[in-house]
């Protein structure tokens, strides 16, 4: 969520009993002016539960006692209350949230700035959380899905054609990589599998195409075969203006007006017929 989207959430917008937990961002508070569901991790759900209470003064206390927080029991807050209960308009609430964040950052010893911008840009800031989510999401469920989940409208139009169950499944796959207070698979992720996934993505494989592939069990030769198949399919889709030939035939085809484009892993060459 963007900061303003989070600060405009009311308790009635939460669905903490679903799997994964979900919050509903209203169009009027969204940067893209569109309603959208946002999933949150189990860790975030438990943290939110701790703040969904108001402090109620016991009956019979004086006005002075009511202004103090001692001996006040917790009661469930009303559904219309803001989840993050800062006072004032959205501009004031954003300022208060940022001020609190700066104080926490200082206490945590994370106040470092970039060397070229010592007085302005901190390495840890609110937007860093969205960048972290996008990075992890792109690695685990694909760049398109990650952009859609953080509310980039260009990606939402196609991604949200997926059913809600499919989108929930995507997030549940990603959720272990978003934890803060516990260990997660990212610490022990198979580096070789990640490299294979990146190689396949580079030649045009979609996240959906890679879901059924057991990359951890594939050797290098099998991965190279998948890459060649994708490259061949791309060439075929370009019609008759490109072709793959053996290295011994390259000179002949160049003599007939074809241009050399590059070599495939198996040594054959890709040729292109120039536009007239």
N, C-alpha and C positions, 0 to 999 in steps of 0.2 A: 504494500500500500504506500501511496504517497502520504506525506505528513498530514496535509489538510484532510485527506480522505479518512485517515485514522482518527483525527481529532473530531470529526463530525459523526463518528459512529455512536449510536445509542444502544443501550442494552437490548432493546427489542430487535436490533439488527443482527444479533448473535445467534448462532445455532451451535452450541457447544456439545450437543449430544450426538451429532452426526459423525461419520467416519469418512474422511478427516473432518475436524471441526471447521465450520464455515461462517464467514461474516458477509453481509450483503451491503454493498456500497451503492447508495442511491445516485441516480444520474445527476441530480442537482448539486451533489458534492464532488462529483468526479471530474477530473480534468478533461476527459473525453466526452462528458455529458451523456454517459451511457450507464445503465445499471450493470453491475457485474458482481458475481460471487467471488470471494477470495478465500482460499483454504489456508488454514493455519496449522502448525505442527502441534503434536500432543504436548510438547514442552511449553509452547506459547499458550495453549488452552489452560494449562494448570496455572500459569502466571496470571492470566486474565481472571480466573476464578477468584484469586486472592484479592482483587481490587473491586469486586462487584458487591461491595457492602457499603452502606452509609453508617456513620457513627450516630446513634440515637441517644439523646440524653435521658436518663432514668426519670420516671415520673416523680414529681415532688421536689426536684432540685431547684435552686435559686437561679436567677438569670446569669449570675456570675459563674455558677457551676456549669451551666449549660454551655458557656463559652469555652470551657476547658475540656480537654479530651480524656481526663482520667475517669475511670469507672463507667465508661460508656460502652454498652454492649453493641455488637455488630448485628445489623439487620439487613436483609436483602434489599438492595437499592431498587427503586421503581424502574419500570421498563423504559420510561422516557428519559431517564438520566443519561448524560454522556458517559461513555465508557471511561474516558480520560477526563476527569471532572475539573478541568480548569475553568475559571470564570472569565466572563467578557465575551466580546465578539471573536470571530475566527482569527482576526489579525492579532488580538491580544493573547489568545490561547496559543497561537503558534509561537509568539515571543516567549511566553512562559515555558512552553515545552522545550524550546531551544536553550533557554537559560538553564533549565534543570539538566539538560543533556550536557551542556558545557561544564557544569559543576561536577557531574558524575565522571565525565572524561578526565577532568583535572585530578579528582580523587583516585582514579584508576591509573594515573601516570601515563595517559595516552594523549598528551597534549602536543605531540610533535607536529611540526609544520614542514612543508616542503622547503628545501633549501633556498630556492629562488623566490619564494613568497613568504618570508618569515612572519610577516605581520598579518597575512590574509588567509592562506589556505592551509587548513589542518588535514592531516592524513586520515583522521577518523572524523566522520561527519554523518549526518542523517542519511544522505543519499547513498553512502557507502553500503548500507544494508541492501538496497535495491540492486546495486552493482554486484554484490556478493551472491544474491539470489539468482541473478541473470547468468553469472558465470557458472555456478553449480548446475542450474537448470539446463543450460546449453550442453554441458558435458553429459548429463544423465538422461534427459528426456528430449533433447534436441533444441536447437536455437529458436525455431518457430514457436514451439509450445511454451518455452520460457518467456519469450517476448509477450505472448498472449496472456500468460498468467499474471504478468506485472502491469497489464492494462495498456499496451501499445495497440492502438485501434487498427493499424494496418494489418496486424497479425490476428486480431480477434475475429475478424469476419470469417476467415476460413477455419481457424482452430475451433471456434465455438459451434461448428457444425458437428463436432464430435458429441456424443451423448454425455450427459452428466456423469454417468458411471465410468466412461472412458477417461474423462478429465480427472475424476477422483482417483482412478487407478494410476494415472500419470503422477499426480501429486504424492500419492502414497509411496511410489517408487523413489521419488525425490526426497521425501521428508527426512530420512535418516541422515542426509547430507546437510541438513539445515539446523541441526541441534547445536546448542551452545555449551550446556553444562554436562554433557555426557559424550562418550566416544561414539564415532560413527564410521561407516565403511570407507569414507574418504581417506582415513588414515592408513588403511590396509588395501586400498584399491589396487587391482592388478594393472600395473603400468603398461604391460604389454597389450592387454585388452584395450586400454584407453588409446594407445597408439594405433591399433588396428581400426578402431572406430573412427578416429580422426582421418585416417587414410581413406576409408570408404566414403566418409562424408565429403572429402575433397573431390572425389570423382563423381559425385552426384547421388549417392545412396541417401534416401530419406530415413528419418528416424523409424518410420513404420516398416520400411524394408529391413532394417537391422534388428528389429525386435525379436524375430524368430531365429536369428543367427546365434549360434553358440560360439562366440568369438574366442572365449577362453580355451576352447578345445580345438581351434583351428591352427594349423601350422602356417608358416609363411607362404608356402606354395599354394595352399587353399585360398588365402587372402589375395594373392596375386592373380589367381584365376578369377575371383570375383571382380577384381579391378579391370581385368581385360574384358570380361563380359560386359561390364558397364560401358567401357570405352567403345567397344564394338557396337553396342546398341545405340550409343550417341551418334556414331558415324552413320549407321544405317538410317537413323531418323533424319539425317541431313540430306537424304536423297542421293543422287548420283554424282554430286559435285565433290565427294570425298571417297577415298578408297584406301584399303590396306593391301600392301604388296610386300613380297619377300625382298630382302636386301639386294638379291641379284637382279631384280626387275626394275629397281629404282631408276637407273640410268635410262632405260628404254622409255619409261613413262614420262620422265622429265623431257626427253627429246620430243615427245608428242604434245608438250605444252603444259604438263602438270607441274605443280609446285610441291616441294618437300615440306611437310609440316612438323615432323618429329618422329621419334622412334617409340615403339611399344616395348614393354618389358621383355617380350620374347624375341626381340631383334627385328621384327618387321617394321615397315615404315608407313606413316600416314601421309597420303598425297591429297592435294586439293586442286581442282580445276578452277583457274582464275575466272572471275566474272568478265564477260566480254565488254 
